[in-house]
Amino acid sequence: MTPGERIKSWRKIRGLSQAVLAERCNMSTRHMSFIETGRAKPAVHTLQLIANAIAMPRGEYDQLLLSAGFAPSSIDEKYITDQYSALSSDERVGRHQLINECVVNAMHDVPVAVVDGEWTIRECNGAFQDLTHLTTEEGDPRPSNLMRWFFQDRGLGDCITEWPHLSVVLLLALRKDAMHERHDHGIHRLLNDISAKAGDERGAEILEPYEMSAVGFPFTVAFKQQPPRRYLFTTLSLAMPMTSAAKSHKFALFYPLPSAASD
């Protein structure tokens, strides 16, 4: 189901005409018609405005965002901040791990891992473990570093259809990390290892078109003897008071996207 079809369906469920919904969203009826027919590609804030106007349930809103190629709203900074704010000051000290657990446990069907400033995997959920099992043989150690897992032999990158583009995106992300952490030898060692592994001799001018947006990077994974799967890879950093050890932690999420053949 396309974003426009989903909006039209819920507009009819609410008994609203196209003109009434357009008025509620402060836009022309013509533009609303273009959105519903797919002639216009609404931005994420427009989808949020429409979803609020038709009182779309949270789960349906997430499906709307996914169908439009955006990360769903299930886990966002406000959610995590609310979880953190619920702790007492004593509980917050050294308890950033609790926030990690809150997030990874809430995301049952979405592979998510907590990584530190050097992309070492500190925490992950069952869905992420299932994803890693598809690229490892029995007896192989579980990946301990997200970036190395992407680039290693028989790693995730070998299964990604859009790997030539995504590899550039990840290298750019690593370079930005290295620029921000000039005295962190670990991130520079990681960048050097992966750049050598990738045989990266490309200039910065080639990296720019593939920079990861605020939304993320969609890609298709083709595992052996498995139907292709589509994901939206994105990261979420926390902007809240925490211990110095946790300030560089971020969440790496692999949102499942509808396949081309599904609604």
Secondary structure, 3 states (H helix, E strand, C coil): CCHHHHHHHHHHHCCCCHHHHHHHCCCCHHHHHHHHHCCCCCCHHHHHHHHHHCCCCHHHHHHHHHHCCCCCCCCCHHHHHHHHHCCCHHHHCCCHHHHHHHHHHHCCCCCEEEECCCCEEEEECHHHHHHHHCCCCCCCCCCCEHHHHHHCCCCHHHHECCHHHHHHHHHHHHHHHHHHCCCCHHHHHHHHHHHHHHCCCCCHHHHHHHCCCCCCEEEEECCCCCCCEEEEEEEEECCCCCCHHHCCCEEEEEEEECCCCCC
